[in-house]
Each structure stands twice: as C-alpha cells, then as structure tokens.
Amino acid sequence: MNPSSSLPSRPAHLRLLGQFRLEFDREPVEVCGNAQRLLAFVGLRRRAGRSVVAGSLWPGATEAQARGSLRTALWKLARYDSALIQCTPGTIALADDVSVDAHALSDSARDVLYGRGPLDDDQALLGLLNRGDLLPDWDDDWVVLEREWLRQLRLNALDTLSERLAGQGLPALALEAALASVRIEPLRESAHRAVVSAHLAEGNLNEALRHYDAFRQLLRAELGVEPSVRFARMIPQPQQ
C-alpha cells in the first residue's frame, strides 16, 4: 500500500525526543495507537523489512495477526494528505522529505565526535543540550535499545564538545556542555572531570573543589567507591 504521490506534499517533521509529535507545516496533527508506533519505528530505522516491522511492533502476536495489524496501521497513515511512508512488497521506508529530530541529534553528535563543523557555535551546542530522551514513556524493547544508544552517543559528544571548547579558550561553553552531561548521567566521572576542568580554566578553584567534593560524596553514597586517581590529581593540593 502506498499513499498517493499525486497529492500536494506539506513539510512533515517527526519529533521523538521528549514525546511523540508529528507536525505538518509546524502544526501538530493527531496520530493514534499503532500508527504512532509504526511511524516512530520506521522514523528511527528509515527503512526496514515488513517482517521485521511486524515482528518488532507486535512480538506477542502470530505472524498473520502481526501482518494484519501492520496493514491497518499503514492504512491509517495513508489517510494524511502528505506521504509519510513509502512501501514496496518487502520493505517499509520513511518518506525522504520527512525530518526526524532524533536523526538531527545523532548527526550533530557525530559531527562533534568526528570534529566536523565549528565547535564554538552556540547553536551547535544548544542543539545537543536542549533535547529530551527518546520516547521516555515508551517501554517497547526496540525503543529501550534505541534510547540507550542515543543516550550514550549524546553523552560522548557532550564530553568531547566540552573538552574541545575548553581547548579553544571557551570555558563557559565547556562548562555548559559538561553540566548537561552530568544532568543526563550523574555518576559519569568523565563529565565531572570536564566540569572541574572548566572551573579551573576560569580560575574558579573554590567551585572546582566544591564540585569534586560533591561528586566524591555521591560516589561514596551510591557505589561505595572513590573518584579515580586521575580525577584526584586534577585537584590542586594545598602548599606545605
């Protein structure tokens, strides 16, 4: 089944970070039930085999039931006046002109990790910071896996971004990136090292010491361990 390609197309944007939201011309439209799950799955994968889609979205159903549910969901998506899904007998793909915020986030993260683009651009930084988790209220197995993958990618990018901004003499932006990483994963030592490094670069020794002590107490309370020797050596020792 294919939506009609003769109908006028409107720009479509699929938001999966924070919550599910489909927009046409920046105006939200309602997507219900299984059609929402189908669009999210194909939106993340871009293209997948019909059997993979059916088996992932309806894992407890028989093959015939899953394929029937898939056909119903495709029919619901085909009612929009812009093509969202492109189908062949064996595959289902997201239409080329549908943008997805999760892809924009992963592309920005890769740009940082691979050193592409200007790293002192506030917009590039905010593009990483101002994003929620992937479909946080969904507990489907395929969502959980995608959410954790995107979370780790974002954390690594924020750590790298903080380090590079500090190296370019931009400690305030480096601190912002490091604190964003801390908010996502409070027990991640690399993010806390970046926070302390940014404070030290600005000459804020008291802030650096206070943050290190707070992290040390957190580690003791949660895991019963101490910060690494590498982290401890970052903290200036008092003169004898």
Beta strands, then each sheet from edge to edge (+ up, - down):
strand 1: 12-15
strand 2: 21-24
strand 3: 27-29
strand 4: 47-49
strand 5: 85-87
strand 6: 91-94
strand 7: 98-100
sheet 1: 3+ 2- 1+ 7+
sheet 2: 4+ 6- 5+
end
